[in-house]
Amino acid sequence: MQKIVVYGNSDKRPKLGFPTEADFNRYLKEELFAKENGRYHYTQRQKADIIVVSREGYAYGHLCVTDPEGELPNEADRKSYPPVKRVYVISKSVVYNNKVRLKDVGVLGIQFGKSISKDVFNEIQKLSKGGEEFSGA
């Protein structure tokens, strides 16, 4: 059974985080693969097959994870994002056509990551009206 987790991306520091919505979208569309080689750095250590990426209460897309356990960060990971605790290798990112307010699908309290059901994930995708896929290939 797939484990689906919603992670918030609230870090808005200019060099480490996403100061603007445009910065976050650029990361999901380009930088995750071009700059980070598909290595998504995060401060939580949950297992995940799919990560719904959110910012300020809205889901912007999701990431398909190659290994649910993730990896321990290496030196390059810590240099890229010093607070990193886990690295997920991503095979594909999907950026939604419409961001989805998580509250509308009953997803609250994502401060430490939140597991969601396949039904809730499907509802998020339905409300997003599809999305654009990106990968490192």
Sequence and secondary structure as in RCSB ss.txt:
>XXXX:A:sequence
MQKIVVYGNSDKRPKLGFPTEADFNRYLKEELFAKENGRYHYTQRQKADIIVVSREGYAYGHLCVTDPEGELPNE
ADRKSYPPVKRVYVISKSVVYNNKVRLKDVGVLGIQFGKSISKDVFNEIQKLSKGGEEFSGA
>XXXX:A:secstr
   EEEEE     TTTS SSHHHHHHIIIIIHHHTTTTEEEES     SEEEEEETTEEEEEEEES TT B   H
HHHHH TT  EEEEEEEEEEEEEEEEGGGGT    TT EEE HHHHHHHHHHHT EEEE   
